[in-house]
Amino acid sequence: MNRLSRFCTRLRALRVLCKGTLRRARLGAWCMVMSRIPAVALQPIAVGAALLRMLFDANGRALAVERADFCREVMKVASPGSVRLLAARTLESLIDRRLHFGRQRRFDEAWPDLQRVAGSLAQAIGKIRREAPGCPVIVSPFHYVSQYANIYVIDELRTRLGLARIGVVSGVPRDLYGSDDAMIPDIDVLCTYDQNNRSGLGLQVARSLRRHGVVVVFADVPPYTLHRYPMETVGVSIFGSAARIHNGVFRMGAPFGAVLLPFYLGFERGRFGATVLEPIQLADRDAPQRLARQIEQALMSNFESSLVTGHPSLYAFAAAK
């Protein structure tokens, strides 16, 4: 009986070992494939996946119609096309995986387009500091194209500014495709979903701003995305209607006399681009409305690449004011 028991225990251990080996092999093969996909192929793959989803998924068709309706009814512009509108999320996932697995395979893999974006941001920060020496800067990537691409830009910006580390306020779940700390070791992720230290988020941002002079906050996040953890909002006007945006960047940045530097990415035919927007003095009374106009401008210019659209309220609803 003891021999049979030992044999069964060893058999179970062997099964677990085989499953783990197979899982690692499958992940390794997926990583190898994704890390070698040329950037120019990512958009056609995303569009093809969106087309298939529209053919076989009623929810996908409804989402595409909803986004198209927002273009026509709220923004008063023609829709870029249902397939392209639906492809944004798939494209984000593909770009995220391509960047993450590519860096796993070769940590120093270069993306010249994103490096140029970081260079433009560094020049803009240099201009701000020449005009106002010692002025803290809150860099604000808007939610476009890919979160990982935005973080790549920020990591490159850190290098160009000569910073050892840089803080980034993020609400994105971590380690989706592997260890984020291994891929971005010099970025301090200050997570908005950290239930154990949510009350200390503002303090962490203040410390990072004092220590490095630069911190990163995604200031265009719609309030509905944080309905589980509602935050203070401020009233503005977007597309001629009453709207609300989060107040945190103003509450944290104004006491320091900080300047907000927003930008948003674009991606077309395998090439990244970016629009760097005008800096905003966060202590100015009209700062919230100026940010709202820039959010509106980005949506008008690049709606199909927005990662936060797809909810009927967008900026028209806040769980708490």
C-alpha positions in Angstrom: 0.0 0.0 0.0 2.8 2.3 0.9 4.5 1.6 -2.5 1.3 2.4 -4.3 0.8 5.6 -2.4 4.4 6.7 -3.2 3.9 5.8 -6.8 0.7 7.9 -7.0 2.4 10.8 -5.3 5.3 10.7 -7.7 2.8 10.4 -10.7 0.9 13.5 -9.5 4.2 15.4 -9.1 5.2 14.4 -12.6 1.9 15.6 -14.0 2.3 18.9 -12.3 5.9 19.2 -13.6 4.8 18.3 -17.2 2.0 20.9 -17.1 4.3 23.6 -15.8 6.9 22.7 -18.5 4.2 22.8 -21.2 2.9 26.1 -20.0 6.4 27.6 -20.0 7.1 26.3 -23.4 3.8 27.7 -24.8 4.5 31.1 -23.2 8.1 31.0 -24.6 6.8 30.3 -28.1 4.2 33.0 -27.8 6.8 35.4 -26.6 9.1 34.5 -29.4 6.4 35.1 -32.1 5.1 38.3 -30.6 8.6 39.8 -30.1 9.3 39.4 -33.8 6.1 40.7 -35.4 7.0 43.8 -37.5 5.2 47.0 -36.3 3.7 47.5 -39.7 1.7 44.3 -39.3 0.1 45.1 -36.0 -2.7 47.4 -37.4 -3.8 45.0 -40.1 -4.0 42.2 -37.6 -6.1 44.4 -35.2 -8.4 45.4 -38.0 -8.8 41.8 -39.1 -9.6 40.7 -35.6 -12.2 43.6 -35.2 -13.8 42.5 -38.5 -14.2 38.9 -37.3 -15.6 40.2 -34.0 -18.2 42.3 -35.7 -19.2 39.3 -37.9 -19.7 36.8 -35.0 -20.1 38.9 -31.8 -23.2 41.0 -31.2 -21.6 42.8 -28.3 -18.8 43.8 -30.5 -21.2 45.2 -33.2 -23.1 47.1 -30.5 -19.8 48.6 -29.1 -18.8 49.8 -32.6 -22.2 51.3 -33.2 -22.1 53.1 -29.8 -18.7 54.6 -30.6 -19.8 55.7 -34.0 -22.9 57.3 -32.5 -20.7 59.2 -30.1 -18.8 60.7 -33.1 -22.0 61.8 -34.8 -24.2 62.8 -31.9 -21.7 64.3 -29.5 -18.6 65.3 -31.4 -20.6 66.2 -34.6 -18.1 64.6 -36.9 -18.2 61.7 -39.3 -17.3 58.3 -37.9 -13.8 56.9 -38.9 -15.5 53.6 -39.5 -16.9 50.9 -37.2 -14.1 48.4 -37.8 -11.3 50.9 -37.0 -13.3 52.1 -34.0 -13.5 48.5 -32.7 -9.9 47.7 -33.4 -8.4 50.1 -30.8 -8.5 47.7 -27.9 -7.0 44.8 -30.0 -4.3 47.1 -31.3 -3.5 48.2 -27.8 -3.1 44.6 -26.7 -0.9 43.8 -29.7 1.4 46.8 -29.2 1.6 46.1 -25.5 2.7 42.5 -26.1 5.1 43.5 -28.9 6.8 46.0 -26.7 6.9 43.9 -23.6 8.0 40.6 -25.2 10.4 42.5 -27.4 12.1 43.9 -24.4 12.1 40.5 -22.7 14.0 39.1 -25.7 16.3 42.1 -26.0 16.1 44.7 -23.3 17.8 47.5 -25.3 15.5 47.1 -28.3 15.1 50.6 -29.8 11.9 52.2 -31.1 13.1 55.4 -32.8 9.6 56.9 -33.2 9.0 56.7 -29.4 12.5 58.0 -28.7 11.7 61.0 -30.9 8.5 61.6 -28.8 10.6 61.5 -25.6 13.0 64.0 -27.2 10.2 66.4 -28.0 8.9 66.2 -24.4 12.4 66.7 -23.0 12.7 69.9 -25.2 9.3 71.1 -23.9 10.4 70.5 -20.3 13.7 72.3 -21.0 11.8 75.3 -22.3 9.5 75.4 -19.2 12.5 75.3 -16.9 14.3 78.0 -18.8 11.2 80.3 -18.4 10.6 79.3 -14.8 13.7 77.8 -13.2 12.9 75.1 -10.6 9.3 74.7 -11.8 8.0 71.1 -11.2 6.5 69.4 -14.3 3.7 66.9 -14.3 3.9 65.0 -17.6 0.4 63.8 -18.7 0.2 61.1 -21.4 -3.4 60.8 -22.6 -5.0 57.3 -23.0 -4.2 56.7 -26.7 -2.8 53.8 -28.7 -1.0 51.8 -25.9 -0.2 52.1 -22.3 3.1 50.3 -22.7 4.1 52.6 -25.5 3.4 55.6 -23.3 5.5 54.0 -20.5 8.3 53.4 -23.0 8.2 57.1 -23.9 8.3 58.0 -20.2 11.3 55.7 -19.5 13.2 57.2 -22.4 12.2 60.7 -21.2 13.7 59.8 -17.8 17.0 58.9 -19.5 17.0 62.2 -21.5 16.4 64.2 -18.3 19.2 62.4 -16.5 16.9 61.1 -13.8 17.7 57.9 -11.9 14.0 57.2 -11.3 10.6 58.7 -12.2 7.1 58.2 -10.6 4.1 57.2 -12.7 0.5 57.3 -11.3 -1.3 54.3 -13.0 -4.5 52.5 -12.6 -3.6 49.7 -15.0 -3.3 46.2 -13.5 0.4 45.1 -13.2 2.3 42.2 -14.6 -0.2 41.4 -17.4 2.5 39.9 -19.6 5.3 39.2 -17.2 7.2 41.2 -14.6 6.8 44.9 -15.2 9.5 45.6 -12.6 12.0 43.7 -14.7 11.0 45.6 -17.9 10.8 49.0 -16.3 13.1 48.8 -13.3 13.6 52.6 -13.0 9.9 53.6 -12.9 8.1 53.9 -9.6 4.5 52.8 -10.3 2.1 54.7 -7.9 -1.0 52.6 -8.2 -4.5 54.3 -7.9 -6.0 50.8 -7.2 -3.8 50.1 -4.2 -6.4 49.6 -1.5 -3.8 49.5 1.2 -2.4 53.0 0.5 -5.0 54.9 -1.5 -5.0 57.8 1.1 -1.2 58.1 0.7 -1.2 58.5 -3.1 -1.1 62.3 -3.0 1.9 62.1 -0.6 3.7 59.7 -2.8 3.2 62.0 -5.8 4.4 65.0 -3.8 7.5 63.2 -2.7 8.3 62.1 -6.2 7.7 65.7 -7.5 10.0 67.1 -4.9 12.7 64.5 -5.4 12.8 64.4 -9.2 11.1 67.6 -10.3 8.9 65.5 -12.7 6.1 63.0 -12.2 3.7 61.4 -14.6 -0.1 61.5 -14.2 -2.7 60.3 -16.8 -4.9 63.4 -16.4 -7.5 62.5 -19.1 -8.9 59.5 -17.3 -12.8 59.6 -17.3 -14.4 59.4 -13.8 -16.5 56.4 -14.8 -13.3 54.2 -15.0 -12.7 54.7 -11.3 -16.3 54.1 -10.2 -15.2 51.5 -7.7 -12.8 54.1 -6.1 -14.5 57.4 -6.8 -12.3 60.5 -6.6 -13.0 64.2 -6.4 -13.9 65.8 -9.7 -14.3 69.3 -11.1 -16.9 70.6 -13.5 -15.9 71.6 -17.0 -17.5 71.9 -20.5 -16.6 69.3 -23.2 -18.2 69.4 -26.6 -20.5 72.2 -25.4 -22.0 70.1 -22.6 -21.4 69.9 -18.8 -18.7 67.4 -18.0 -16.5 66.3 -15.2 -12.8 65.5 -15.0 -10.7 64.3 -12.0 -9.4 67.1 -9.8 -6.4 65.2 -8.4 -3.8 66.7 -10.8 -4.9 70.2 -9.9 -5.1 69.5 -6.1 -1.6 67.9 -6.1 0.1 70.2 -8.6 -1.2 73.7 -7.8 0.4 74.0 -4.3 3.8 73.3 -5.9 3.3 75.8 -8.7 3.6 72.8 -11.1 3.0 72.9 -14.9 1.1 70.2 -16.7 2.5 69.0 -20.0 0.0 66.8 -21.8 0.6 64.7 -25.0 -1.1 61.9 -26.9 0.2 59.2 -29.2 -0.9 58.2 -32.7 -0.1 55.0 -34.6 -0.6 54.6 -38.3 1.1 52.2 -40.8 3.5 50.9 -38.2 4.8 54.3 -37.2 4.2 56.1 -33.9 3.7 59.8 -33.7 2.6 62.2 -31.0 1.1 65.6 -30.4 2.6 67.6 -27.5 0.0 70.0 -26.2 0.5 73.5 -24.6 1.6 73.4 -21.0 -0.9 74.4 -18.3 -0.2 76.3 -15.1 -2.1 74.1 -12.6 -2.6 77.0 -10.2 -4.5 79.1 -12.8 -8.3 79.3 -12.2 -9.1 78.3 -15.8 -6.6 75.3 -15.7 -9.4 72.6 -15.5 -11.2 74.1 -18.5 -8.0 74.4 -20.5 -7.3 70.7 -19.8 -10.9 69.9 -20.9 -10.3 71.7 -24.2 -7.2 69.6 -24.8 -9.0 66.4 -24.0 -11.7 67.5 -26.5 -9.0 68.4 -29.1 -7.4 64.9 -28.7 -10.7 63.1 -29.1 -11.5 65.2 -32.2 -8.1 64.5 -33.7 -7.6 60.8 -32.8 -10.9 59.4 -31.6 -10.3 55.9 -33.1 -7.1 55.4 -31.0 -8.7 56.5 -27.7 -8.5 53.8 -25.1 -11.1 55.3 -22.7 -14.1 55.7 -25.1 -16.8 53.1 -25.3 -18.9 54.1 -22.3 -22.0 56.2 -22.9 -21.2 58.7 -20.2 -17.5 59.2 -20.9 -16.9 62.6 -19.1 -20.6 63.3 -18.4 -20.8 61.2 -15.2 -18.9 61.0 -11.9 -19.7 58.5 -9.2 -18.8 61.2 -6.6 -18.2 65.0 -7.1 
